[in-house]
């Protein structure tokens, strides 16, 4: 049976989104968004300040993503259902390919995206494709699979792809979502967005 607006509102009241755009101590703009239980929203917002000391000492794309993922896990383990971030590292952005965007569950082991759907709670689906972008939405498995296939197979310039995936996510999951795209590299578009009920957040790096 399709969910009614009242049912969706009750589900949305269980959750909250948080996020912000900061500049790290190295001068790199970093944007973060996440989904948490409503009672943990205050703690999650405070965690943003703990990310300023993240450092990027390597130009290797895998090292950059791993640095973000490990720091997010350390700050948000036990308090967020899902969290993602995108960073723009200007000093290497013109010399390396696309990187700098991560999305995952902070309570899980940090690992490279395997382009697999993951279900979290109450029909929440998360997808993090190798090469990006990544998203989380409230919808049926069928809709999640459709969007995952589009995310994986869509060709063309990454900014065009990221924007189209984002638009489709908003149409399929209009009440709540997270969206992350890669912010570093010569084929990148650093976008972080989140929505839960009437609350919407959006950041560009």
Protein Blocks (a to p, Z undefined) as FASTA:
>chain_A
ZZdfklmmmmmmmpccdddddddfkopacdddddddfklmmmmmmmmmmmmmpccfbfbf
klmmmmmmmmmmmmmgokafbdcdddddfklmmmcccehiacddfkbccdddehiacdfb
ghiacdddehiaaddddddfklmmmmmmmmmmpgcjfklmmmmmmmmmmmmmmmbccddd
dfbdjbdcddddddehjbccdddZZ
